[in-house]
């Protein structure tokens, strides 16, 4: 009787243990945890190629959840609806934005959340929306594609502008202008050689005239110190002589007999000659 009881207990224990192991495996494989999660909606306006269900959701590089579902919007097929399962204690605010990101090494595509700190109020559900909607920002690939498209458009416009400018008539004009510039350059080169020769000759002449200029300076100094004073004295003497001749001329006009008798000294009343 005791043997039957022991087998029964052992069998029950084995069954309970196997059941517990199976439940633990199911629980671990299904991702059950005691962490509470909140659901958020994201509308992507670009391709989500590479993103799949259960792809990670990171907030500033920290894993905070997973992608729960991926579907096209029924009203607008250009939009992709993403349901994100995010830990409830994650600070999702009005300033939080979602970006589609790919790791450079592994190539894994995930959703990156980042708070711009423009509005720190907690994100709430609006109107008839079933879940709060997180705003989106363009991914790096979308920004690069947009930039490359703009560059391509600008290059095309520049090419068209160049083609419109460089037509046959303008090309002939440009060719003629270049020919004239070449001719002018040659003339200027010849003239520059002549100008160089003239400047060289002028410099040589200046060197030769330097002694003459020095001699002229010495002569001017001698003229100022010796010749000019003598000339001033000579002019003074000539002025005196001129006055004397003027007086003599006046006397001859009054008494021409002076030339014969000589100068007669006049006497006053009561004087004798």
C-alpha positions as CSV (number, residue, x, y, z in Angstrom):
1,X,0.0,0.0,0.0
2,X,2.8,2.4,0.8
3,X,4.5,1.6,-2.5
4,X,1.5,2.7,-4.5
5,X,1.3,5.9,-2.5
6,X,4.9,6.7,-3.2
7,X,4.5,6.2,-7.0
8,X,1.5,8.4,-7.0
9,X,3.3,11.2,-5.2
10,X,6.3,10.9,-7.5
11,X,4.1,10.9,-10.6
12,X,2.2,14.0,-9.4
13,X,5.5,15.7,-8.6
14,X,6.9,15.0,-12.1
15,X,3.7,16.2,-13.8
16,X,3.7,19.4,-11.8
17,X,7.4,20.0,-12.5
18,X,7.0,19.4,-16.2
19,X,4.0,21.7,-16.3
20,X,5.9,24.4,-14.5
21,X,8.9,24.0,-16.9
22,X,6.5,24.2,-19.9
23,X,4.8,27.3,-18.5
24,X,8.1,29.0,-17.8
25,X,9.3,28.3,-21.4
26,X,6.1,29.7,-22.8
27,X,6.2,32.7,-20.5
28,X,9.8,33.5,-21.4
29,X,9.4,32.9,-25.1
30,X,6.3,35.2,-25.3
31,X,8.1,38.0,-23.5
32,X,5.8,38.1,-20.5
33,X,7.1,40.3,-17.7
34,X,5.8,42.3,-14.8
35,X,6.7,45.6,-16.7
36,X,3.8,47.7,-17.7
37,X,3.6,48.9,-21.3
38,X,1.7,51.7,-23.0
39,X,0.7,51.8,-26.7
40,X,1.5,54.7,-29.0
41,X,0.7,55.4,-32.6
42,X,3.2,56.7,-35.1
43,X,2.4,57.8,-38.7
44,X,5.5,57.4,-40.9
45,X,5.5,59.3,-44.2
46,X,8.4,57.4,-45.7
47,X,9.3,53.8,-46.5
48,X,9.8,51.5,-43.4
49,X,11.8,49.0,-45.4
50,X,13.8,46.8,-42.9
51,X,11.5,47.5,-40.0
52,X,9.5,44.5,-38.7
53,X,7.3,43.5,-35.8
54,X,9.2,43.3,-32.5
55,X,11.9,45.7,-33.9
56,X,13.3,47.6,-30.9
57,X,12.2,51.0,-29.9
58,X,14.9,53.1,-28.2
59,X,14.8,56.4,-26.3
60,X,18.1,58.2,-26.5
61,X,19.8,54.8,-27.1
62,X,18.0,53.0,-24.3
63,X,15.7,50.1,-25.3
64,X,12.2,51.0,-24.0
65,X,9.9,48.8,-26.1
66,X,9.2,47.1,-29.4
67,X,7.2,47.6,-32.6
68,X,3.8,46.0,-32.0
69,X,2.3,46.3,-35.5
70,X,2.9,47.7,-39.0
71,X,0.1,48.6,-41.3
72,X,-0.8,51.0,-44.2
73,X,-3.3,53.8,-43.4
74,X,-6.6,53.0,-45.1
75,X,-7.4,56.7,-45.8
76,X,-3.9,57.6,-47.0
77,X,-1.7,54.8,-48.4
78,X,1.3,57.0,-48.3
79,X,1.2,56.8,-44.5
80,X,2.4,53.8,-42.5
81,X,0.8,53.2,-39.1
82,X,3.1,51.9,-36.4
83,X,1.9,50.7,-33.0
84,X,4.7,51.0,-30.5
85,X,4.6,49.1,-27.2
86,X,6.7,51.3,-24.8
87,X,7.4,51.0,-21.1
88,X,4.9,53.1,-19.2
89,X,7.6,54.8,-17.2
90,X,9.2,56.2,-20.4
91,X,8.9,60.0,-20.4
92,X,6.9,60.4,-23.6
93,X,6.0,64.1,-23.9
94,X,4.6,66.5,-26.4
95,X,8.1,67.2,-27.6
96,X,9.0,63.6,-28.3
97,X,9.6,62.7,-31.9
98,X,10.1,59.3,-33.6
99,X,12.7,58.6,-36.3
100,X,13.3,55.6,-38.4
101,X,17.0,54.7,-37.9
102,X,19.4,52.0,-39.1
103,X,22.5,50.8,-37.3
104,X,25.6,51.3,-39.4
105,X,27.3,48.0,-38.5
106,X,24.5,45.5,-38.0
107,X,22.0,47.1,-40.4
108,X,19.2,46.6,-37.9
109,X,16.3,49.1,-38.4
110,X,14.6,50.4,-35.3
111,X,12.5,53.3,-34.1
112,X,14.5,56.0,-32.2
113,X,12.7,58.3,-29.8
114,X,14.1,61.6,-28.8
115,X,12.7,64.5,-26.8
116,X,13.4,68.0,-28.2
117,X,12.5,69.5,-24.8
118,X,10.1,72.0,-26.5
119,X,7.1,70.8,-24.5
120,X,7.5,68.6,-21.5
121,X,3.8,67.9,-21.0
122,X,2.9,64.2,-21.0
123,X,1.6,63.0,-24.4
124,X,-2.1,62.2,-24.3
125,X,-4.7,60.8,-26.6
126,X,-6.5,63.3,-28.7
127,X,-10.1,63.2,-30.0
128,X,-11.2,59.9,-31.5
129,X,-7.7,58.5,-31.8
130,X,-7.4,55.2,-30.0
131,X,-3.8,55.9,-28.9
132,X,-1.6,58.9,-28.3
133,X,0.2,59.9,-31.5
134,X,4.0,60.5,-31.4
135,X,5.3,63.1,-34.0
136,X,7.8,62.0,-36.6
137,X,11.0,63.4,-38.0
138,X,12.6,62.5,-41.3
139,X,15.2,59.8,-41.2
140,X,18.8,60.3,-42.3
141,X,18.2,58.5,-45.5
142,X,15.2,60.6,-46.3
143,X,17.2,63.8,-45.6
144,X,20.0,62.6,-47.8
145,X,17.6,61.6,-50.6
146,X,16.0,65.1,-50.4
147,X,19.3,66.8,-50.4
148,X,20.5,64.7,-53.4
149,X,17.3,65.4,-55.2
150,X,17.7,69.2,-54.7
151,X,21.4,69.0,-55.8
152,X,20.3,67.0,-58.9
153,X,17.6,69.6,-59.7
154,X,20.0,72.5,-59.2
155,X,22.6,70.8,-61.5
156,X,20.0,70.3,-64.1
157,X,19.0,73.9,-64.0
158,X,22.6,75.0,-64.1
159,X,23.2,72.7,-67.1
160,X,20.2,74.1,-68.9
161,X,21.3,77.7,-68.2
162,X,24.8,77.0,-69.5
163,X,23.5,75.4,-72.6
164,X,21.2,78.3,-73.2
165,X,24.1,80.8,-72.8
166,X,26.6,78.8,-74.8
167,X,24.7,78.7,-78.0
168,X,26.4,79.0,-81.4
169,X,26.2,82.8,-81.6
170,X,27.5,83.3,-78.1
171,X,30.3,80.8,-78.7
172,X,31.4,82.9,-81.7
173,X,31.3,86.0,-79.7
174,X,33.3,84.4,-76.9
175,X,35.8,83.1,-79.4
176,X,36.1,86.6,-80.9
177,X,36.5,88.1,-77.5
178,X,39.3,85.7,-76.6
179,X,41.0,86.5,-79.8
180,X,40.9,90.2,-79.1
181,X,42.1,89.6,-75.5
182,X,45.0,87.6,-76.9
183,X,45.9,90.4,-79.3
184,X,45.6,93.0,-76.6
185,X,47.8,90.9,-74.3
186,X,50.5,90.7,-77.0
187,X,50.4,94.5,-77.6
188,X,50.6,95.1,-73.9
189,X,53.5,92.7,-73.7
190,X,55.4,94.6,-76.4
191,X,54.5,98.0,-74.8
192,X,55.7,96.7,-71.4
193,X,59.0,95.8,-73.0
194,X,59.3,99.3,-74.5
195,X,58.3,100.9,-71.2
196,X,60.9,98.8,-69.4
197,X,63.5,100.1,-71.8
198,X,62.5,103.7,-71.3
199,X,62.5,103.3,-67.6
200,X,66.0,101.7,-67.8
201,X,67.3,104.5,-70.0
202,X,65.8,107.1,-67.7
203,X,67.5,105.5,-64.7
204,X,70.8,105.6,-66.5
205,X,70.3,109.2,-67.5
206,X,69.5,110.1,-63.9
207,X,72.7,108.4,-62.8
208,X,74.7,110.5,-65.4
209,X,72.9,113.7,-64.5
210,X,73.6,113.2,-60.8
211,X,77.1,114.9,-60.8
212,X,75.7,117.7,-63.0
213,X,72.9,118.3,-60.5
214,X,75.4,118.3,-57.7
215,X,77.5,120.8,-59.5
216,X,74.4,123.0,-60.2
217,X,73.6,122.9,-56.5
218,X,77.2,124.1,-55.6
219,X,76.9,126.8,-58.3
220,X,73.6,128.0,-56.9
221,X,75.1,128.2,-53.4
222,X,78.1,130.2,-54.7
223,X,75.6,132.5,-56.5
224,X,73.7,133.1,-53.3
225,X,76.7,133.7,-51.1
226,X,79.1,135.7,-53.5
227,X,77.7,136.7,-56.8
228,X,74.3,138.1,-55.7
229,X,75.7,140.4,-52.9
230,X,78.3,141.8,-55.4
231,X,75.5,142.3,-58.0
232,X,73.4,144.1,-55.4
233,X,76.3,146.5,-54.6
234,X,76.9,147.1,-58.3
235,X,73.3,148.0,-58.8
236,X,73.5,150.4,-55.9
237,X,76.5,152.1,-57.4
238,X,74.8,152.3,-60.8
239,X,71.8,153.9,-59.1
240,X,74.1,156.5,-57.5
241,X,75.8,157.2,-60.8
242,X,72.4,157.5,-62.5
243,X,71.4,160.1,-60.0
244,X,74.6,162.0,-60.5
245,X,74.2,162.0,-64.3
246,X,70.6,163.2,-63.8
247,X,71.7,166.2,-61.7
248,X,74.5,167.0,-64.3
249,X,72.0,166.8,-67.1
250,X,69.6,169.3,-65.3
251,X,72.5,171.7,-64.7
252,X,73.5,171.6,-68.4
253,X,69.9,172.4,-69.4
254,X,69.9,175.4,-67.1
255,X,73.4,176.7,-67.9
256,X,75.0,175.2,-71.0
257,X,78.0,177.5,-70.6
258,X,79.2,175.2,-67.9
259,X,80.7,173.0,-70.6
260,X,83.0,176.0,-71.5
261,X,83.5,177.9,-68.3
262,X,83.1,175.1,-65.9
263,X,80.9,175.2,-62.9
264,X,80.4,178.8,-61.4
265,X,79.8,179.1,-57.8
266,X,76.9,181.4,-57.1
267,X,77.2,184.1,-54.5
268,X,74.6,185.6,-52.4
269,X,74.0,189.3,-51.6
270,X,76.9,190.9,-49.8
271,X,79.3,188.1,-50.8
272,X,82.3,188.4,-53.2
273,X,83.4,185.9,-55.7
